[in-house]
Amino acid sequence: MALDRRAAVAALLKDRGDLLIVSGLGSPTYDVHAASDSDANYYLWGAMGGAALIGLGLAQAQPQRHVLAITGDGEQLMGLGGLATIAVAKPKNLSIVVIDSGHFAETGMQRSHTGCGLDLAAVAAACGFADTAVAADMAAVESLRKKLHRPAEGPRLFVLKVAVENPPRSLPPRDAVFLKNRFRAHLGLSVS
Amino acid sequence: MNKKRPRSPAAAAETDLAQPWAAKLHRVLKSAGVTHMSYVPDAGHASLIDLFAADPDVISNVLTSEQEGVAIAAGAWLGGKRSVLLLQSSGVGNCINMLSLMAIGRFPLLMLVTMRGEWAEFNPWQVPMGRATEPALNAIGVRTFRAETAEDLVEIAGSAATLAYEADQQIAVLISQRMIGRKVW
């Protein structure tokens, strides 16, 4: 059984409150945009391997806000070492959600390491994340959604097992400066 | 032998440094508003890493690879904070694609790079990346300044911090291997 990625992300972000979101390049950026655009979203169109770490820097800069990095299996695999860095940094306000199709969706659906059996939630647990889980149905997604709005003991990583599909693209702006300034303005920061 | 006077822990931390210039560098970065630091350790940065680690107002992150610090700096800036990245020249090669984020997003970036492979180097494996460091940084849009002496370094770091955090530039300060000194091993 595997989730519909658009339905799962939309359900996860329902009533998102004051969550700050960083999305990994490719399909997760489209999924987050399709769920609903927000000034509190920072969409990546590149910087592969960086989504969770941008989340870490943001979480450390904004300790009163909860930060959610939503990314794909391929993107997180490229930043595998970053899970060690995040585990050691121990942010209580950072959650990573990996939308795991087991494939590199953007480039022709080649099988990824998770598609070959690697378990990213187990990797995160071994690194020392405070909470990890794998969701493969909508009830599990709903319980993760509730968790995101409760305090955590440390960094969390949740895997959404999604079907291998390429839904129509939902394209946010590609201008990284515009997105940066929009995000900072949302936080009341100068946009010079 | 000098008679030792009682010192505050902070003063002791400064005067016992292997690299005395690190104390001035730490003060320059603090006065530029730096509150976040990330690093892959290098012997040349050892004293500065210790000073930041002992600083309750600065969050330090140890990295598994240098490009993580580039991404962290972008995230910190999104959240309104100033982050500095400490690395050695070999780590610059690990950063290249992540630096496209800073260039295209015009994110402030200050990297302090200790050079290897250029002065009294004993390890041939350090030479190719040492040679490629400055051209690679320039190619991806990071402006470089070279510091040859401790006085240079402190002055350049202050200027670089202003260029980065006030003018949204991506800056690497290259700290010459001649200044760091011959590695004892």
Chai-1 contact restraints between the chains, C-beta under 6 A:
chainA,res_idxA,chainB,res_idxB,connection_type,confidence,min_distance_angstrom,max_distance_angstrom,comment,restraint_id
A,Y42,B,L78,contact,1.0,0.0,6.0,A-B,restraint_1
A,G46,B,S100,contact,1.0,0.0,6.0,A-B,restraint_2
A,A47,B,M98,contact,1.0,0.0,6.0,A-B,restraint_3
A,A47,B,L101,contact,1.0,0.0,6.0,A-B,restraint_4
A,G50,B,A71,contact,1.0,0.0,6.0,A-B,restraint_5
A,G50,B,M98,contact,1.0,0.0,6.0,A-B,restraint_6
A,L53,B,E68,contact,1.0,0.0,6.0,A-B,restraint_7
A,L53,B,A71,contact,1.0,0.0,6.0,A-B,restraint_8
A,L53,B,I72,contact,1.0,0.0,6.0,A-B,restraint_9
A,I54,B,A71,contact,1.0,0.0,6.0,A-B,restraint_10
A,I54,B,A74,contact,1.0,0.0,6.0,A-B,restraint_11
A,I54,B,G75,contact,1.0,0.0,6.0,A-B,restraint_12
A,L56,B,I72,contact,1.0,0.0,6.0,A-B,restraint_13
A,G57,B,I72,contact,1.0,0.0,6.0,A-B,restraint_14
A,G57,B,G75,contact,1.0,0.0,6.0,A-B,restraint_15
A,G57,B,A76,contact,1.0,0.0,6.0,A-B,restraint_16
A,L58,B,G75,contact,1.0,0.0,6.0,A-B,restraint_17
A,L58,B,L78,contact,1.0,0.0,6.0,A-B,restraint_18
A,L58,B,G79,contact,1.0,0.0,6.0,A-B,restraint_19
A,Q60,B,I59,contact,1.0,0.0,6.0,A-B,restraint_20
A,A61,B,A76,contact,1.0,0.0,6.0,A-B,restraint_21
A,A61,B,G79,contact,1.0,0.0,6.0,A-B,restraint_22
A,A61,B,G80,contact,1.0,0.0,6.0,A-B,restraint_23
A,A61,B,K81,contact,1.0,0.0,6.0,A-B,restraint_24
A,Q62,B,G79,contact,1.0,0.0,6.0,A-B,restraint_25
A,G81,B,T64,contact,1.0,0.0,6.0,A-B,restraint_26
A,G81,B,S65,contact,1.0,0.0,6.0,A-B,restraint_27
A,G82,B,E68,contact,1.0,0.0,6.0,A-B,restraint_28
A,A84,B,T64,contact,1.0,0.0,6.0,A-B,restraint_29
A,T85,B,L63,contact,1.0,0.0,6.0,A-B,restraint_30
A,T85,B,T64,contact,1.0,0.0,6.0,A-B,restraint_31
A,T85,B,E68,contact,1.0,0.0,6.0,A-B,restraint_32
A,A89,B,N61,contact,1.0,0.0,6.0,A-B,restraint_33
A,A176,B,I104,contact,1.0,0.0,6.0,A-B,restraint_34
A,A176,B,G105,contact,1.0,0.0,6.0,A-B,restraint_35
A,V177,B,G105,contact,1.0,0.0,6.0,A-B,restraint_36
A,V177,B,R106,contact,1.0,0.0,6.0,A-B,restraint_37
A,K180,B,G105,contact,1.0,0.0,6.0,A-B,restraint_38
A,F183,B,L78,contact,1.0,0.0,6.0,A-B,restraint_39
A,L189,B,G80,contact,1.0,0.0,6.0,A-B,restraint_40
